[in-house]
Amino acid sequence: MDGTGLETYRYEALAAELEGMVERGILCPGMRAPSLRRAARGAGVSLSTALLAYRLLEDRGVLEARPKSGFYVTDRRDRTRPRPAPSRPPEEARTVTLDGGVADMLDLASNPAFAPLGCAIPDARLLAAGGLDRFLARAARVHGQGYNIYTERRGDAALRRELSRRALRHGHGLAPDDIVLTCGCTEALFLALKASTRPGDVVAIESPTYFGLLQILEGLSLRAYELPTHPERGIDPEALSRALVRGGIAACLLSSSFNNPLGCLTPDAIKREIAGILSHHGIPLIEDDIYGDIHFGMERPRPFAALAPGADILTCGSFSKTVAPGYRVGWLAAPGRIEAVLRAKFGVTLCGPALPQKACADFLSTGGYDNHLRRVRRVFAETVARMSQAIDRSFPEDTKVTDPKGGFVLWLELPRGLDSRVLYQAAIRERICFAPGPLFTATDRYRNCLRLSCGHTWDRGLERSVERLGELAREMME
Ligand SMILES: Cc1ncc(COP(=O)(O)O)c(C=O)c1O
């Protein structure tokens, strides 16, 4: 204390300033508050004064301290709001026949004239901020011709080594030779299915599920058995058991974390249970871990393969949701089935582009990817929180929305009777794009549901689009 009361004034002023930022939504629930050092520097006060301000906000419930991580804005969203109900698809296999809805939506979603709520693609500004392009330029400058080659069958060895190191961080022991690099996660899913099924087979999947996966199933003449899925916990292991006992399922394909579109995160114990059930029936598990790095909590959730070592699990991933949708660099880790995967790959793409693989390897090895992840996680968490708030205040009263702990999509359940495809037509006339619910199933359901992408930095334009969409839904109710 300096005896003048000045310090009291300073820490209270800093606390009031931070509290104002929370009230105005500049700092969002669940977001990390500026570090003490940064706040102290910004306000021109000492570290101990900044700490006093943070402690005051902690006492008021505005911030919460997390050990070894700093201060976070307390998440005071109404957790008691009803969430979308667990799905209850018919317990039978369906042939997948998709109409042109996905293609139409993808065309509009990549059109910059439309509000970007349709495709789950990260904001181009965020991608640029990552600086991966500099690694690509350097690789081209330094080794250009050396990378104008067919890569070895599994793809760039340095990138596979980096991926193997990263997998180990979350307990997934993988040798670089267990990994095959692919053209995005799409090729990884395709190869995994090709290596573990035959045309006509049935694959058990979540419901709702990513429409691209349905397209792959259709392309490989596979049928879909949709499983009841809880919007927070994922598939119901008992329903999986029942389906396996009945027989006829050749493989199971689930997302590892934050599935698209529900954003659900299956707890480790249930993941272990699911892996055990599948092993018991001798059924391979293909997991899609594309959203695993986008966790809002402290720890990256572990994929099934890390929790059930030695099980027949094929893990798919890519950089598309975090830093490089256009580089088309993905991977498939399939320790028990590598030869079948390589054979399948030979007949599809032979090998992937060497230069983007090299750029990704350098980006990972220098720590650039981790820095970038920290930033994008913050942006996605903020957009998810603020979009949820905008939905709460502008959509019809009984709208339910998911509360994902990672990824960047929200799934909305509108009041019964509202058809998201009709809403889609109205929204498109106003240059707002989103993904109607029926795209996410092979069973003609989820008409009153829709998915909104939160992959963009929150701004007034995005807010206005969400509010207008809510208004259109209200008008449809009238
Ligand atoms: C769950 C899921 N898996 C796979 C993909 C496709 O990924 P990629 O662009 O790497 O092929 C997407 C893209 O939207 C996705 O949401």
Ligand as a Chemical Component Dictionary entry (heavy atoms), coordinates in Angstrom:
data_LIG
# 
_chem_comp.id                   LIG 
_chem_comp.type                 NON-POLYMER 
_chem_comp.pdbx_formal_charge   0 
_chem_comp.three_letter_code    LIG 
# 
loop_
_chem_comp_atom.comp_id 
_chem_comp_atom.atom_id 
_chem_comp_atom.alt_atom_id 
_chem_comp_atom.type_symbol 
_chem_comp_atom.charge 
_chem_comp_atom.model_Cartn_x 
_chem_comp_atom.model_Cartn_y 
_chem_comp_atom.model_Cartn_z 
_chem_comp_atom.pdbx_ordinal 
LIG C1 C1 C 0 -16.532 -34.881 -39.089 1  
LIG C2 C2 C 0 -15.788 -34.578 -40.352 2  
LIG N1 N1 N 0 -14.975 -35.500 -40.874 3  
LIG C3 C3 C 0 -14.299 -35.270 -42.011 4  
LIG C4 C4 C 0 -14.418 -34.079 -42.689 5  
LIG C5 C5 C 0 -13.672 -33.874 -43.978 6  
LIG O1 O1 O 0 -12.381 -33.436 -43.700 7  
LIG P1 P1 P 0 -11.307 -33.069 -44.823 8  
LIG O2 O2 O 0 -11.651 -31.711 -45.318 9  
LIG O3 O3 O 0 -10.000 -33.126 -44.125 10 
LIG O4 O4 O 0 -11.411 -34.092 -45.889 11 
LIG C6 C6 C 0 -15.254 -33.083 -42.176 12 
LIG C7 C7 C 0 -15.419 -31.813 -42.882 13 
LIG O5 O5 O 0 -16.368 -31.076 -42.689 14 
LIG C8 C8 C 0 -15.948 -33.339 -40.966 15 
LIG O6 O6 O 0 -16.760 -32.427 -40.427 16 
# 
loop_
_chem_comp_bond.comp_id 
_chem_comp_bond.atom_id_1 
_chem_comp_bond.atom_id_2 
_chem_comp_bond.value_order 
_chem_comp_bond.pdbx_ordinal 
LIG C1 C2 SING 1  
LIG C2 N1 SING 2  
LIG C2 C8 DOUB 3  
LIG N1 C3 DOUB 4  
LIG C3 C4 SING 5  
LIG C4 C5 SING 6  
LIG C4 C6 DOUB 7  
LIG C5 O1 SING 8  
LIG O1 P1 SING 9  
LIG P1 O2 DOUB 10 
LIG P1 O3 SING 11 
LIG P1 O4 SING 12 
LIG C6 C7 SING 13 
LIG C6 C8 SING 14 
LIG C7 O5 DOUB 15 
LIG C8 O6 SING 16 
# 
